[in-house]
Each structure stands twice: as C-alpha cells, then as structure tokens.
Amino acid sequence: MLDYIIIGSGLSGIAVAENLLSRGKKILVFDDDSQASSTVAGGIYNPIILKRFTLAWNANEQLDTALNFYSNLEKKLGVSLVHPLPIYRKFHSIEEQNNWFSAMDKPFLSRFLDEKLVSSINPYIPSSYSFGHVKETGVVHTELLIEKYRAYLTEINSFQEQTLDYNQFKANENFCEYKTWKAEKVIFCDGFGLKKNPYFNYLPLNGNKGEYLIIKAKDLKLEVAVKSSIFIIPLGEDLYKVGATYNNWDSTKEPTQEGKDYLVEKLNGFLKCDFEVVGQVAGIRPASKDRKPLIGKHPKYANLYCCNGFGSRGILIAPTVAAELIDCIEDSVALSEEIDINRYAKRYQAASL
C-alpha cells in the first residue's frame, strides 16, 4: 500500500513529491512525457507582469519560497539549477517610462523595480526611451530539473514511465487501485492532460500554446534577458531562447510555421544583428479561467486531489501551492478560497446531471 500516487512529474508533480517525501510518505509518480509545458518553458522567475508593471499574483511571497525550494533541490540532486539573470524591459514611449515610475509607488513593487533607468544595454538592441531593470530575477533550468528529478525518483523506486489507463483505475472509499498498485490517495498534476481526466475535466482549464525559438547570434554577446515585444534569454555559446507565443486556439503540441514567423517578425523589430534559427519548441500552458491555480479535493471522491492551473508562472507558483495542498491533506489546514477547486462546485454538479 502506497501513501500517494502522483500523476505527472512537471513542476507541479515535483513540488508535490518533494513535500510528501519530506514527510516520509511512500509515493509513486507516473509520467508519460505527454505534457511538455514545464520542459520547454522559458524558465524565467520574474515577479512582475511587464506589460502593465504590476506584481504577479502573490509573487513577492512565492519568490522567496520558490528560491529556497530550488536551492534545496540543487543540493539534493547535485546540480546547478538556479541562475540569477537581470531582466531589462525595453520602453517604447515616454508614457511607459512614466508608468514604470508610477508603479514604484505601489505596495511591494519598489522591491523589484530599479528607479535608475539604463540608456543602453547592448549595441544591437537600441532604444530611444531607455530600459527598466527588474531586480531579483533569474532562470531555473527546468529541463535539467525534470531530468534529474525523474532519475532520482527512479533510484528510489518511485517512478513509472507510463500512461495512466483510466479504464484500469478505480477510486474506492478508502483507497485507490491501479493495476497492481494501491494508494491511500492520488494527486493529479497532469497539466493540460487534465482535459482527458474523467475525474477533473469539469474544471475550466484552458490550454494556452506557447512556442519558443532557439537562435544563434554570434555578434550579440547579450548577458541579460530583455523584454521587448517578446523575451530574449541568453543560453550561452551565442545561443538565445526567444519567445513566446500565446495561442488559445491551437491545442497541438507541435511547433508551427506560424509561430516561427511571428517570433521572427517580432525579433526583427528590435534586434539589429544577424541571427539564425536553430531550434523551435512548443508546449501547452495549463491556465484556469480565473487565472488562479486549481487546487483541492474532488467533490465526490475524497481521496482524489488536483494540483494544476499554473499557466505561465509555474516556476514561482508550484512550490508554494503544492505545500498548501499537502498541508491541507495532512494537517487539515484550510485552502485559500481563491485556489480551492470548490469554487467550481456548481460546474461539477451541472456536469454530473
């Protein structure tokens, strides 16, 4: 008898697994690589929404928790995962400059917005209106994290690389059964795969497809991340990650020519040096209708739980929200109403009619 089965080993699944292992729980994680949003994500941790210069949801609290979480994982896995990286927002008008300074007067924002503007950061990314520096930002190497964490789970006999067959899954009153395994509880961290999950597909999860390009630009020599109409993130060895697209209509996982054309057009709009596209990746971000995570217990099956809906900010959100879910299950700590899936109880009732 297992304590928990976890479906999915992206950022959500890893955060849930770590919280349970720290409590001495016996777990088994299933993943089939069908959901790639965590793997292909830009990996940036940034507490500021740079379009409007506002603080992302609870980002000031989530940032400290996330950095501590990933730092502990670095020690546990013996790899370097967190890389501080300044982000510079390219201004396109005097109005944007003024909005930046106005934002600094709002609670919590002065911590992250540098009051001193920078006139130039790179000769190949010019701006007539300077750049604003966002502090306390960086990159988490998500692909390496997922690879190493799955290897760790495999070493402790807690990982199965296979697709969950719902026809062989059964939720009983006191435990769940799947093939030869039994577990007291099951937590679904299945990303956009939730749409095919018969227990939680009533939740309003929207797929948002994101595509990124990998470019090579030998002359650029950029050592910071820059946000203009899109992001450009240095990867080393003259390689850069460029993105991303936001497509609410395409739910396929494959990169598209349309996505490539869009990003190249945007890149040509502000990058004044030659570059070559050497790669392209895509993934579906799991975003909820109200832009808040989908966390909590199934309305009917008391041993089934959901941890999903992080959108494009899983790097920051996952460690905090996963801990809240486990505190709720193990210590009976009430979930915040704004993340509890109980807010969609009427949708479940309607779907069950």
VOTORVEX-297688 format. One line per field, with one value per residue: x, y, z of N, C-alpha, C in turn; residue number from 1. Coordinates in pm, whole numbers. Layout:
<rs>
n.px = c(X ...)
n.py = c(Y ...)
n.pz = c(Z ...)
ca.px = c(X ...)
ca.py = c(Y ...)
ca.pz = c(Z ...)
c.px = c(X ...)
c.py = c(Y ...)
c.pz = c(Z ...)
pos = c(NUM ...)
</rs>
This chain:
<rs>
n.px = c(84 69 128 72 -14 115 28 203 507 600 666 468 418 673 705 494 570 816 732 581 769 938 790 810 654 536 562 453 526 378 444 423 546 372 292 444 489 632 889 964 941 1027 1160 1208 1211 1022 881 719 460 527 400 215 339 285 251 277 36 51 328 550 560 570 811 1027 978 998 1268 1408 1314 1411 1682 1731 1674 1885 2101 2021 2004 2250 2316 2338 2082 1952 1990 2076 1962 1954 1667 1573 1347 1247 1161 902 800 756 543 540 772 693 485 628 768 549 448 632 554 360 246 490 613 837 1048 1127 1156 1391 1490 1659 1696 1830 2022 2134 2190 2294 2458 2317 2055 1888 1731 1512 1406 1517 1580 1420 1519 1450 1461 1591 1551 1571 1674 1546 1666 1464 1434 1661 1615 1378 1468 1675 1532 1347 1526 1622 1383 1350 1570 1495 1293 1042 915 733 740 495 172 -124 -388 -712 -917 -831 -814 -932 -1127 -1177 -1361 -1182 -928 -724 -702 -474 -386 -144 -101 -181 -304 -342 -416 -452 -290 -343 -134 -134 -119 -209 -316 -525 -760 -840 -892 -1111 -1206 -1153 -1205 -1413 -1336 -1255 -1017 -796 -618 -314 -114 234 511 860 1165 1497 1781 2085 2323 2599 2723 2590 2631 2492 2422 2216 1862 1610 1312 1104 879 872 1045 1402 1643 1956 2146 2402 2712 2658 2391 2036 1719 1403 1091 755 498 141 -122 -452 -611 -497 -439 -248 72 289 548 485 479 360 394 672 716 588 744 995 938 876 1124 1292 1204 1332 1592 1909 2103 2254 2099 2041 1793 1791 1646 1322 1056 759 476 188 42 -114 -385 -615 -963 -1004 -747 -622 -468 -573 -667 -711 -960 -1148 -1498 -1659 -1503 -1312 -1044 -907 -717 -637 -379 -304 -321 -136 -59 158 337 449 701 729 487 439 597 494 211 184 281 79 -136 -55 -33 -299 -411 -269 -254 -495 -527 -700 -760 -687 -961 -948 -793 -897 -1059 -1319 -1457 -1565 -1774 -2040 -2014 -1930 -2155 -2339 -2221 -2256 -2518)
n.py = c(-120 208 546 768 815 995 1176 1281 1457 1716 2061 2097 1831 1760 1942 1862 1595 1633 1762 1558 1351 1469 1440 1179 1008 733 715 702 796 871 922 1013 1173 1320 1578 1880 2134 2228 2143 2275 2537 2887 2924 3142 3320 3571 3830 4031 4154 4245 4382 4554 4652 4548 4366 4019 3763 3719 3715 3818 3678 3415 3409 3404 3159 2984 3013 2914 2653 2553 2584 2398 2168 2174 2106 1851 1706 1751 1933 2237 2459 2707 3025 3344 3621 3929 4115 4328 4570 4692 5018 5176 5424 5756 5752 5488 5491 5673 5525 5320 5450 5535 5292 5217 5332 5172 4918 4675 4679 4846 4703 4546 4699 4891 5218 5366 5432 5273 5369 5225 4883 4702 4715 4613 4609 4860 5150 5422 5518 5421 5164 4962 4815 4504 4370 4091 3860 3573 3255 2927 2611 2424 2196 2040 2007 1849 1620 1527 1494 1297 1088 1062 982 739 598 559 386 498 581 558 523 562 573 670 451 503 320 115 218 273 433 376 369 401 385 386 203 82 -109 -318 -173 -4 282 520 779 987 1224 1447 1589 1677 1872 2009 1772 1724 1776 1537 1389 1199 1255 1517 1679 1854 2096 2438 2446 2604 2565 2709 2767 2780 2887 2868 2997 2886 3064 3147 3392 3534 3783 3917 3886 3907 3941 3956 3917 4033 4210 4296 4330 4062 3807 3775 3547 3472 3178 3090 3024 3172 3124 3176 3193 3259 3409 3441 3271 3316 3125 3058 2884 2672 2347 2159 1996 2034 2237 2526 2669 2915 3010 3032 3224 3445 3498 3546 3775 3958 3958 4063 4318 4447 4353 4417 4271 3999 3676 3325 3082 2799 2611 2502 2494 2376 2397 2329 2553 2513 2684 2839 2947 3176 3255 3162 2907 2557 2382 2118 1894 1631 1665 1442 1206 1144 1083 1172 1422 1748 1934 2194 2419 2639 2808 3032 3072 2872 2819 3000 2963 2687 2567 2697 2659 2380 2304 2415 2252 1997 2052 2094 1840 1668 1798 1916 2187 2465 2535 2828 3019 3128 2957 2707 2430 2400 2626 2585 2413 2412 2375 2111 1985 2047 1915 1656 1597)
n.pz = c(0 -102 10 -150 -492 -761 -1042 -1303 -1357 -1384 -1300 -1103 -1015 -918 -706 -538 -487 -352 -117 -1 29 212 435 486 335 137 -201 -547 -870 -1178 -1522 -1864 -2046 -2202 -2158 -2207 -2110 -1883 -1942 -2181 -2114 -2069 -1832 -1671 -1366 -1247 -1081 -1178 -1386 -1695 -1894 -1785 -1563 -1304 -994 -1007 -918 -579 -591 -453 -212 -308 -447 -262 -133 -353 -442 -223 -226 -477 -435 -232 -378 -560 -395 -315 -556 -666 -869 -1066 -1075 -1051 -1182 -1137 -1321 -1468 -1576 -1835 -1924 -2226 -2306 -2493 -2517 -2379 -2209 -2115 -1962 -1763 -1649 -1535 -1326 -1179 -1097 -907 -673 -570 -339 -250 -503 -532 -437 -649 -881 -1042 -974 -1130 -1462 -1758 -2026 -2235 -2313 -2488 -2800 -3015 -2951 -2956 -2798 -2792 -2566 -2333 -2077 -1829 -1525 -1384 -1068 -872 -1033 -1252 -1392 -1395 -1462 -1607 -1769 -1708 -1434 -1432 -1566 -1391 -1155 -1215 -1255 -996 -861 -988 -891 -626 -655 -719 -950 -1250 -1589 -1776 -1937 -1774 -1755 -1754 -1757 -1606 -1360 -1033 -795 -471 -157 60 -50 -352 -657 -899 -1159 -1037 -812 -504 -338 -79 -144 -437 -635 -889 -1112 -1376 -1573 -1889 -1960 -1795 -1926 -2036 -1820 -1646 -1391 -1319 -1535 -1550 -1459 -1539 -1731 -1942 -2241 -2333 -2587 -2615 -2799 -2863 -2997 -3067 -3117 -3293 -3249 -3329 -3300 -3098 -2809 -2562 -2219 -2042 -1980 -2202 -2234 -2482 -2730 -2723 -2529 -2498 -2415 -2284 -2346 -2349 -2528 -2760 -2808 -2787 -2626 -2752 -2715 -2600 -2792 -2757 -2776 -2787 -2924 -3064 -2980 -3023 -2980 -3136 -3286 -3494 -3826 -3837 -3576 -3570 -3771 -3659 -3428 -3541 -3689 -3481 -3350 -3543 -3528 -3317 -3279 -3392 -3541 -3722 -3716 -3665 -3688 -3498 -3367 -3243 -3013 -2845 -2623 -2411 -2203 -1889 -1799 -1580 -1584 -1427 -1384 -1156 -955 -968 -716 -483 -330 -479 -551 -502 -466 -202 -180 -398 -558 -694 -851 -1021 -1311 -1336 -1537 -1705 -1505 -1347 -1234 -1020 -878 -819 -594 -359 -371 -390 -140 19 -54 41 313 363 312 487 735 777 716 608 266 73 -40 -296 -450 -415 -558 -499 -557 -800 -770 -857 -1130 -1139 -1037 -1236 -1453 -1371 -1397)
ca.px = c(0 138 56 24 25 117 22 273 633 645 694 368 442 797 681 410 651 914 662 541 889 990 707 832 547 572 494 486 496 359 454 445 603 272 276 581 495 739 1018 1000 918 1142 1232 1234 1134 1006 759 649 396 599 314 144 420 212 302 202 -41 126 464 652 569 606 950 1116 954 1048 1414 1451 1280 1504 1814 1736 1681 2021 2184 1974 2032 2389 2324 2310 1952 1908 2090 2031 1976 1876 1574 1557 1228 1268 1048 869 744 768 432 583 866 615 412 728 791 424 436 723 486 262 299 574 678 966 1150 1166 1177 1506 1450 1753 1683 1956 2005 2175 2240 2361 2451 2228 1916 1878 1603 1507 1342 1587 1539 1399 1578 1374 1555 1559 1502 1667 1627 1558 1687 1354 1457 1758 1547 1287 1550 1745 1437 1295 1632 1620 1266 1377 1666 1428 1181 919 880 690 723 384 47 -230 -505 -823 -1001 -779 -803 -1054 -1127 -1264 -1394 -1067 -802 -736 -632 -433 -311 -102 -71 -285 -259 -447 -462 -393 -286 -326 -53 -126 -114 -319 -374 -647 -876 -880 -904 -1255 -1241 -1137 -1221 -1519 -1274 -1235 -876 -778 -484 -253 7 349 621 988 1273 1637 1856 2228 2360 2740 2766 2505 2703 2399 2439 2096 1737 1547 1171 1051 752 893 1165 1521 1711 2084 2167 2543 2766 2591 2254 1936 1581 1320 951 688 365 27 -225 -561 -694 -425 -406 -147 199 397 579 421 542 301 463 808 709 551 858 1100 895 895 1267 1346 1160 1418 1728 1977 2219 2216 2076 1997 1704 1850 1555 1189 986 623 408 57 34 -246 -430 -755 -1047 -985 -602 -576 -446 -684 -611 -807 -1017 -1261 -1626 -1721 -1404 -1235 -901 -852 -683 -588 -281 -294 -364 -35 -35 297 417 467 827 704 366 434 642 403 77 196 293 -54 -220 -14 -74 -444 -441 -206 -272 -630 -521 -794 -706 -739 -1078 -920 -731 -969 -1148 -1458 -1521 -1630 -1862 -2160 -1980 -1929 -2295 -2401 -2163 -2297 -2661)
ca.py = c(0 336 660 854 810 1128 1169 1394 1495 1850 2144 2069 1698 1761 2013 1776 1481 1675 1786 1430 1278 1533 1391 1036 934 640 767 652 900 826 1026 956 1279 1375 1721 1932 2277 2255 2114 2372 2673 2976 2903 3268 3361 3716 3862 4147 4146 4356 4457 4659 4688 4512 4247 3897 3715 3671 3684 3853 3566 3294 3414 3358 3015 2912 3012 2822 2519 2510 2575 2269 2065 2175 2028 1712 1642 1773 2006 2380 2480 2846 3118 3483 3686 4053 4138 4468 4598 4799 5110 5218 5559 5830 5707 5366 5534 5731 5416 5248 5526 5532 5159 5205 5382 5074 4824 4563 4690 4914 4599 4479 4792 4980 5356 5424 5376 5248 5418 5124 4758 4626 4795 4553 4624 5003 5204 5567 5555 5356 5033 4948 4693 4430 4306 3961 3773 3474 3141 2791 2517 2330 2068 1966 1972 1737 1503 1478 1452 1166 991 1041 901 604 537 519 300 576 640 471 595 503 648 620 397 525 201 25 297 267 505 315 459 426 381 380 90 94 -231 -393 -78 57 403 585 900 1015 1367 1466 1705 1634 1982 2015 1639 1725 1779 1399 1326 1189 1299 1661 1754 1955 2224 2524 2459 2647 2545 2825 2714 2868 2841 2937 2970 2892 3130 3170 3528 3540 3920 3980 3886 3957 3871 3978 3893 4157 4201 4400 4269 3925 3789 3708 3496 3410 3039 3058 2981 3252 3077 3253 3147 3373 3374 3322 3297 3284 3082 2995 2804 2553 2259 2061 2018 2051 2372 2562 2772 3043 3052 3072 3350 3551 3530 3606 3912 4038 3968 4158 4453 4516 4301 4476 4194 3876 3560 3204 2997 2665 2520 2552 2403 2419 2330 2384 2600 2488 2807 2834 3054 3298 3276 3114 2762 2466 2301 2069 1760 1603 1683 1313 1108 1215 1050 1224 1564 1816 2042 2228 2553 2741 2897 3055 3109 2755 2828 3069 2921 2546 2531 2748 2599 2237 2296 2442 2135 1890 2095 2074 1697 1602 1870 1975 2333 2505 2600 2959 3008 3170 2848 2583 2396 2405 2742 2537 2303 2414 2316 1966 1942 2055 1811 1525 1578)
ca.pz = c(0 -110 67 -259 -633 -822 -1187 -1362 -1290 -1420 -1184 -1001 -962 -841 -581 -455 -446 -251 9 57 70 333 545 499 268 30 -319 -680 -968 -1316 -1625 -1998 -2131 -2294 -2131 -2216 -2080 -1787 -2005 -2284 -2064 -2068 -1707 -1602 -1250 -1257 -1005 -1235 -1518 -1759 -1985 -1711 -1446 -1182 -927 -1035 -805 -462 -637 -353 -119 -381 -490 -154 -116 -470 -445 -119 -273 -582 -374 -165 -481 -612 -302 -315 -684 -702 -996 -1060 -1139 -1042 -1233 -1136 -1452 -1472 -1687 -1871 -2004 -2323 -2314 -2629 -2516 -2253 -2125 -2045 -1858 -1653 -1583 -1455 -1203 -1102 -1037 -794 -553 -526 -240 -288 -633 -524 -413 -773 -993 -1022 -1004 -1226 -1596 -1829 -2163 -2333 -2256 -2593 -2923 -3114 -2904 -2922 -2753 -2782 -2439 -2222 -2028 -1686 -1471 -1284 -975 -812 -1138 -1297 -1471 -1342 -1572 -1584 -1838 -1627 -1310 -1455 -1599 -1272 -1052 -1255 -1228 -851 -828 -1037 -798 -501 -696 -705 -1079 -1358 -1715 -1850 -1942 -1686 -1823 -1663 -1755 -1502 -1237 -955 -668 -371 -46 147 -123 -497 -718 -1039 -1194 -918 -704 -424 -269 0 -211 -568 -669 -1032 -1151 -1515 -1669 -1985 -1965 -1716 -2016 -2062 -1689 -1621 -1257 -1301 -1661 -1537 -1423 -1657 -1765 -2080 -2294 -2398 -2651 -2621 -2883 -2846 -3091 -3025 -3224 -3275 -3291 -3287 -3268 -2997 -2680 -2461 -2092 -1962 -2052 -2246 -2272 -2570 -2766 -2678 -2448 -2548 -2295 -2321 -2305 -2356 -2658 -2864 -2827 -2713 -2634 -2791 -2707 -2654 -2846 -2670 -2869 -2713 -3013 -3110 -2867 -3062 -2911 -3233 -3331 -3620 -3908 -3797 -3455 -3607 -3846 -3565 -3342 -3624 -3719 -3360 -3324 -3641 -3492 -3219 -3278 -3508 -3586 -3790 -3632 -3733 -3610 -3493 -3299 -3209 -2923 -2813 -2512 -2377 -2065 -1828 -1733 -1538 -1634 -1346 -1370 -1026 -958 -943 -609 -385 -325 -568 -481 -468 -422 -100 -187 -524 -546 -813 -833 -1162 -1347 -1303 -1650 -1746 -1387 -1264 -1161 -894 -807 -781 -458 -256 -378 -357 6 74 -75 131 448 370 320 601 861 778 704 503 147 39 -127 -433 -525 -388 -670 -451 -619 -923 -732 -941 -1261 -1121 -1024 -1370 -1539 -1322 -1424)
c.px = c(87 59 -7 71 14 118 84 398 691 671 596 396 567 774 595 492 749 848 623 661 948 912 720 727 604 491 534 437 485 375 483 501 501 253 415 594 608 876 1059 986 1046 1224 1258 1149 1139 877 672 585 443 517 251 221 342 274 214 139 49 275 571 670 619 754 1043 1101 1016 1200 1471 1428 1380 1648 1832 1744 1820 2113 2148 2016 2176 2407 2296 2184 1913 2021 2033 2059 1892 1783 1563 1437 1257 1143 1029 812 774 659 471 684 791 538 505 749 665 407 521 659 384 326 375 652 816 1080 1207 1198 1290 1467 1541 1739 1821 1935 2040 2225 2318 2349 2353 2082 1899 1739 1612 1455 1398 1527 1518 1450 1487 1471 1501 1495 1610 1600 1646 1566 1586 1378 1554 1694 1460 1363 1613 1648 1374 1399 1638 1503 1286 1470 1598 1300 1046 875 841 667 617 261 -56 -349 -624 -919 -957 -764 -937 -1036 -1227 -1288 -1271 -932 -831 -656 -594 -340 -274 -76 -198 -227 -375 -504 -389 -401 -255 -255 -29 -132 -235 -383 -500 -772 -928 -898 -1052 -1300 -1238 -1158 -1338 -1461 -1243 -1087 -865 -634 -435 -119 116 459 743 1081 1406 1714 2005 2261 2502 2783 2698 2575 2617 2411 2323 1975 1673 1402 1136 909 753 1019 1279 1607 1841 2096 2314 2582 2691 2450 2159 1799 1491 1173 875 558 260 -92 -331 -643 -628 -385 -310 -13 314 422 517 502 489 368 603 806 678 672 972 1065 916 1043 1333 1310 1250 1562 1800 2108 2168 2194 2026 1908 1758 1759 1422 1119 849 568 276 57 -106 -290 -578 -831 -1024 -838 -548 -558 -572 -635 -723 -859 -1135 -1393 -1689 -1622 -1304 -1086 -838 -833 -625 -488 -240 -321 -266 -5 112 388 437 595 805 593 378 480 547 271 80 205 157 -144 -183 -47 -224 -476 -393 -237 -407 -628 -609 -721 -765 -854 -1045 -851 -807 -1066 -1294 -1532 -1593 -1723 -1987 -2134 -1980 -2073 -2365 -2352 -2211 -2445 -2684)
c.py = c(125 442 743 803 952 1110 1295 1430 1622 1929 2116 1934 1691 1828 1930 1659 1518 1700 1655 1350 1337 1491 1239 951 844 677 688 754 838 946 959 1057 1338 1525 1784 2077 2311 2240 2224 2517 2756 2965 3028 3278 3513 3755 3970 4112 4267 4431 4576 4710 4668 4386 4128 3846 3654 3647 3715 3741 3440 3292 3359 3208 2935 2903 2919 2676 2470 2501 2442 2154 2060 2090 1880 1639 1661 1842 2154 2408 2627 2939 3260 3549 3813 4056 4287 4482 4715 4887 5156 5359 5625 5785 5580 5398 5589 5624 5335 5319 5531 5399 5145 5254 5283 4974 4708 4583 4756 4817 4547 4573 4889 5122 5422 5356 5365 5286 5314 5000 4675 4705 4740 4551 4770 5040 5355 5613 5478 5220 5039 4813 4632 4352 4172 3865 3673 3363 3013 2696 2403 2195 1980 1920 1848 1609 1442 1429 1318 1057 959 953 757 529 488 438 369 640 533 556 524 592 585 577 407 405 102 95 294 340 442 412 497 425 375 260 124 -22 -306 -304 -33 177 463 706 913 1165 1380 1599 1694 1746 1982 1878 1626 1725 1639 1320 1318 1238 1452 1742 1850 2093 2306 2550 2494 2622 2670 2779 2820 2807 2930 2901 2966 2951 3134 3307 3555 3679 3977 3993 3947 3874 3893 3937 4026 4127 4321 4355 4121 3922 3736 3675 3430 3270 3002 3009 3044 3204 3155 3189 3268 3330 3469 3365 3262 3254 3004 2898 2674 2468 2147 2097 2047 2198 2399 2665 2909 3098 3102 3207 3467 3594 3594 3750 4004 4061 4067 4302 4523 4467 4342 4404 4066 3764 3444 3124 2854 2565 2585 2449 2461 2339 2399 2424 2571 2610 2796 2955 3185 3327 3241 2962 2683 2361 2246 1930 1747 1612 1552 1215 1175 1185 1090 1375 1616 1924 2089 2377 2664 2836 2909 3083 2992 2757 2891 3004 2782 2518 2576 2674 2450 2218 2320 2320 2023 1926 2072 1926 1637 1667 1938 2128 2375 2571 2740 2944 3040 3061 2717 2553 2390 2525 2704 2420 2297 2356 2164 1914 1944 1945 1672 1496 1491)
c.pz = c(0 -34 -44 -394 -686 -973 -1245 -1284 -1349 -1292 -1070 -935 -876 -706 -486 -401 -336 -116 77 106 197 457 563 431 157 -94 -444 -781 -1107 -1410 -1759 -2097 -2228 -2276 -2120 -2170 -1983 -1852 -2101 -2237 -2067 -1942 -1627 -1475 -1242 -1188 -1069 -1369 -1596 -1862 -1914 -1589 -1317 -1123 -964 -905 -697 -490 -534 -252 -188 -419 -384 -131 -230 -470 -338 -161 -377 -531 -303 -266 -545 -526 -308 -441 -731 -835 -972 -1141 -1149 -1086 -1232 -1270 -1453 -1593 -1710 -1963 -2096 -2329 -2458 -2635 -2382 -2156 -2048 -1936 -1736 -1576 -1493 -1320 -1115 -1030 -912 -663 -497 -429 -306 -418 -626 -498 -544 -888 -959 -1064 -1107 -1361 -1662 -1974 -2268 -2260 -2358 -2723 -3027 -3069 -2861 -2872 -2744 -2645 -2319 -2187 -1877 -1638 -1365 -1198 -925 -913 -1177 -1375 -1391 -1461 -1557 -1650 -1759 -1496 -1328 -1485 -1473 -1165 -1088 -1230 -1079 -809 -873 -942 -670 -531 -679 -836 -1178 -1484 -1798 -1841 -1849 -1770 -1728 -1656 -1648 -1367 -1164 -823 -575 -255 36 76 -272 -548 -861 -1071 -1066 -798 -631 -350 -191 -72 -345 -593 -817 -1058 -1301 -1617 -1761 -2005 -1883 -1805 -2047 -1932 -1652 -1484 -1242 -1430 -1660 -1505 -1548 -1685 -1913 -2123 -2363 -2455 -2657 -2707 -2861 -2961 -3017 -3142 -3189 -3333 -3241 -3242 -3144 -2861 -2568 -2334 -1995 -2045 -2085 -2284 -2356 -2605 -2728 -2591 -2533 -2427 -2336 -2264 -2298 -2495 -2775 -2896 -2737 -2732 -2655 -2784 -2616 -2720 -2740 -2760 -2793 -2796 -3057 -2989 -2906 -2998 -3007 -3267 -3469 -3697 -3872 -3672 -3484 -3677 -3753 -3482 -3420 -3658 -3599 -3331 -3420 -3607 -3393 -3216 -3406 -3540 -3650 -3687 -3717 -3639 -3615 -3421 -3269 -3122 -2891 -2696 -2483 -2230 -2009 -1747 -1699 -1590 -1560 -1316 -1231 -1035 -924 -843 -522 -409 -420 -490 -433 -408 -329 -103 -319 -513 -678 -774 -972 -1183 -1319 -1419 -1685 -1627 -1291 -1182 -1024 -813 -746 -637 -348 -255 -346 -206 72 61 24 276 467 391 451 735 874 782 586 387 132 -61 -272 -514 -511 -503 -627 -509 -748 -894 -819 -1079 -1250 -1113 -1159 -1462 -1499 -1352 -1550)
pos = c(1 2 3 4 5 6 7 8 9 10 11 12 13 14 15 16 17 18 19 20 21 22 23 24 25 26 27 28 29 30 31 32 33 34 35 36 37 38 39 40 41 42 43 44 45 46 47 48 49 50 51 52 53 54 55 56 57 58 59 60 61 62 63 64 65 66 67 68 69 70 71 72 73 74 75 76 77 78 79 80 81 82 83 84 85 86 87 88 89 90 91 92 93 94 95 96 97 98 99 100 101 102 103 104 105 106 107 108 109 110 111 112 113 114 115 116 117 118 119 120 121 122 123 124 125 126 127 128 129 130 131 132 133 134 135 136 137 138 139 140 141 142 143 144 145 146 147 148 149 150 151 152 153 154 155 156 157 158 159 160 161 162 163 164 165 166 167 168 169 170 171 172 173 174 175 176 177 178 179 180 181 182 183 184 185 186 187 188 189 190 191 192 193 194 195 196 197 198 199 200 201 202 203 204 205 206 207 208 209 210 211 212 213 214 215 216 217 218 219 220 221 222 223 224 225 226 227 228 229 230 231 232 233 234 235 236 237 238 239 240 241 242 243 244 245 246 247 248 249 250 251 252 253 254 255 256 257 258 259 260 261 262 263 264 265 266 267 268 269 270 271 272 273 274 275 276 277 278 279 280 281 282 283 284 285 286 287 288 289 290 291 292 293 294 295 296 297 298 299 300 301 302 303 304 305 306 307 308 309 310 311 312 313 314 315 316 317 318 319 320 321 322 323 324 325 326 327 328 329 330 331 332 333 334 335 336 337 338 339 340 341 342 343 344 345 346 347 348 349 350 351 352 353)
</rs>
